[in-house]
Amino acid sequence: MTNPATRPVPGPARPYHFPRFTRRRLSGGVELITASAPKLPIVSVVALVDAGATHDPVGSEGLSVLTAKLLLEGTTTHDGATLADAFEQLGASVDVDASWDGVEVRLTVLADRLRQALALLSDTLQHPGFRERDVARLKAERAAELLQIQADPRSLADESFSRLLYTAASRYAQPAGGNSRSVATITGTEVAAFYRAHYVPERLTAIVAGGVTHEEAERLVVEAFAGWQGTPAKIRAPDDQVAERGRRIHIVTKEEAPQSELRIGHRGVARNHPDYFSLVVMNAILGGLFSSRINLNLREEHGYTYGAHSGFDWRRGAGPFVISTAVESAVTADATREVVAELMAIRENPVTEEELGLAKSFLEGVFPIRYETTAAIADALAKLVTYGLPEDSLDNYRASVRNVSANDVLRAARGHLNPEQLLIVAVGDPAVIQAPLARLELAPITVDVPPDHDRST
């Protein structure tokens, strides 16, 4: 009989292979990736355009996101309501997502309606309406979002951390959706010019996953995008330079706040860094899982918070590495001290075999679950293209995690965690948290008022 006090031991991981896919450049310039599963009744399509927020012109931050959102607001022949109704008549779901590194227009539809759905998707991408009333409405929605960020300590902490981490010249210093001043000045003419520069066949990858053969997918994509032309603008490399060197503390004022939102971290590394898998396992042990060191310390041992986590924001450039938590104002300094101590500790000695095993078992086990749908498969292939990853990286993911050793974790921690370069941001009440933070003697303290989402204010 099994002892109920004994933790169950996970069995060996079952073999898993990411769905096979083909990849080729079509005659019109569009790249096509097909993951065929003919027995499935549905197909998911991702139209990936290399038109992310890092391509925003200086002073027009938010232009990429606004342009992407406007795609589903109508074409030259259909307004937004008519376009939405056309997709709905096909039983198709469609949405758009704009990130730092690309724009994804995502579509899922029954396989026997793929041809009609691709025709609508093509019309959306090739003939956007960009009506002035839609531009004005989406700008107003973004302005309202920015006001909500100022009122929400969690969102304000996230925004403040990036703003203070990177130089003013870095696109990463401002939100992907832009700040209040930049969004207010964007015009429909600028949207159209950005579209012409970046929405061209050479910048489009069509990813098709599900119940369609490779040959049929190619025929339908060629048909849908025939005749599309355009000359792409020059690719802009991300500027990921940090604003200051050395450890520093910034308090963003929220008077009479009962708790503090803490963000502690520094610049991370790009997604295609060779230490990626060692960093993924290291982060899982440090703060990426519920059983991680930081969460057990702050939540279980000290009772400072309901939860704390760490993570790398993977981008083409070096996005931030940040530890996030919310604590009662009175223990802000204590929580900060414990986080810094955990960062120091994981750099000093190898992690235990138990910690390493739990982290690797979780990462290996959850990986196949992430790709149970055609939409998830298509999105994974979009990330492979966006970050220029090897074509076998998805199939080899579990083996790459499995091969990470305790020494690899230690090397990654020592090479990529730098406690001496920490930016510590606390959104809270300076009257309560400033003096205790100063007594830690970790770094000079600056007290800021919440910005109006503009570096110049």
Number of C-alpha atoms within 10 A of each C-alpha: 3 7 7 7 6 7 8 9 6 10 7 8 10 8 7 12 11 17 15 11 16 12 15 13 12 14 10 14 20 22 21 21 25 26 26 23 19 15 9 14 13 22 27 28 28 28 25 27 25 23 28 22 26 25 25 20 15 11 14 20 26 27 26 28 23 22 24 24 19 21 23 23 22 22 22 13 12 18 18 18 11 14 20 17 14 16 18 13 10 15 14 20 14 19 13 18 14 22 17 25 19 23 27 24 22 20 23 22 24 17 17 14 14 23 18 16 26 19 16 17 25 19 20 21 22 21 15 22 20 22 16 11 10 18 20 15 11 17 20 15 11 20 18 12 14 21 13 13 18 18 13 13 23 19 15 21 25 19 18 25 24 24 23 19 25 23 19 17 15 18 25 25 25 23 20 21 21 27 21 21 17 17 21 16 12 19 16 16 11 15 19 14 13 19 22 16 15 23 23 22 24 19 20 22 24 23 28 31 31 27 22 24 16 20 10 13 23 20 12 16 21 17 14 19 20 15 11 14 15 15 13 16 14 9 11 10 10 19 16 23 18 21 14 13 12 12 18 17 20 21 26 25 19 22 12 12 16 13 22 30 24 27 27 21 27 28 25 21 23 20 20 17 13 10 17 17 20 23 25 21 27 28 23 25 27 28 25 22 20 15 17 21 25 29 27 18 20 22 18 15 10 14 15 22 18 12 19 25 19 23 19 22 16 19 19 19 24 22 22 24 22 25 21 21 24 22 25 16 24 16 20 23 22 17 25 22 14 15 24 18 13 17 20 17 15 20 20 13 15 17 20 10 11 9 19 20 16 18 25 24 18 14 19 20 16 12 15 16 10 11 16 10 15 22 20 15 22 27 23 17 22 23 14 17 17 19 17 12 14 11 14 11 13 18 14 15 17 23 12 16 19 18 12 18 19 20 13 19 26 20 20 22 24 17 12 17 21 18 19 15 15 24 25 25 29 34 32 28 21 22 13 19 21 20 12 16 23 14 10 12 9 17 18 12 18 12 16 14 11 17 15 15 22 16 15 8 8
